[in-house]
């Protein structure tokens, strides 16, 4: 494969110390061209489909892809464009909404763990366990309503440590964790939200309460930065994906999963037969029902 | 309550460093008498039932009771005797057997987390996440069959660290974790296994493969010791319960859950009415349908 493909190293965060979102341009094209982006996604998906077959056959590893980003950052579109073409038998997409009454009674990671891919599977989380350290951090009254004190010393550090430990555990269990932050500018979000209102086909996605969250942009940016700083590790890196251009986002999401699959070095199964399979083949060939 | 009840402090392990099972007598009566043990269990259960009602009403905490012990240590009997009388709507007992094909594909803690009690509930695990660091440790070929290397540096330390982190996380989420090791002698196990064979009503519990595990007693003892050393913490202690006398085991298991419930200081709900409830009461009293 040529050298220009893949995700540029500066977008792969494996040590979050001092990380700042403002250091990454939301509008960057990363040297790609829109014209060839569809072809590149198709090539990625074709290769992913081959490797996905081996992932399922060996069943020694699973992959969890976490998609996070502000409203209208392009999460749904990235799933549709970058992963259509994979065998849905081995892909499970879970879109996490606000927790319902049963989920609220359980510990935060309960619904997350229930949805976790097994070895051999690819799991895609559209929003994830990170929502708890974003929304509740920006709205500390939600924490108080649960009888907890968000101002207690170490409260957020502990919650982030729990997420980091959880991902370390998953990695040790051969579940690879890939986290993608779709990095959009507030200007671009405004344009996309206005467009949603203009298009009857997309209007259902518009929720007036999104505007209140939009006003909290700096607080969300800070919460994201602290989450990424605390949980970007070599075994569970964060990828920061410029998201002002939908086509680029989709290519990069496809590149990220492809790179993860390639990192497993899933070898092509041997063409050689075991003696048992050889005997089975001979038995079938001699079978009366031909 | 009188001073003699409760679990003696030396059986509550909150710092596992240098812990040895041989320091605790399996045959100890702990100053209790068999004659009064049934009454004491009943008293414990009555008090637990009251506190369980409040636990469900407040729903701010959940409780997980982990029962571990060699075969015939009395786990099933402890559940039946120490917890019958609680409201089953708020108690969930999960007996973990050897993992099936779906469970094996998932990470080790997946089936454990799925069964976790929510806030307001009491969960009893008859065997638990600890089985993985016991059976597989004694039978390292099971690890190799999963494509992992049990001799890799830090392999068991990492698995135990994952369990410790998991329990720390649960505690932070207001799920209290209480771990009970039913400590039986090999002599007493022999007697109980022979008795199982003699009694047609109990014979179904006898599995000839248990005898092979019995031969591995020293290896299991060591695996238990290392597990307890690595995971006994102030927030998720291990209780070592002498288990050569069934009646004592059952009292102690009841005492352990009662002590945990008491530690939550679940106050009796106030007798005072809120204005809204007062108004509701008056409306009902004036209601035409009387």
Interface residues (C-beta under 8 A of the other chain):
Chain A: X59 X60 X62 X102 X105 X106 X107 X108 X109 X110 X113 X114 X116 X118 X119 X120 X121 X147 X148 X158 X159 X162 X165 X166 X168 X169 X170 X172 X173 X174 X175
Chain B: X59 X60 X62 X102 X105 X106 X107 X108 X109 X110 X113 X114 X116 X118 X119 X120 X147 X148 X158 X159 X162 X165 X166 X168 X169 X170 X172 X173 X174 X175
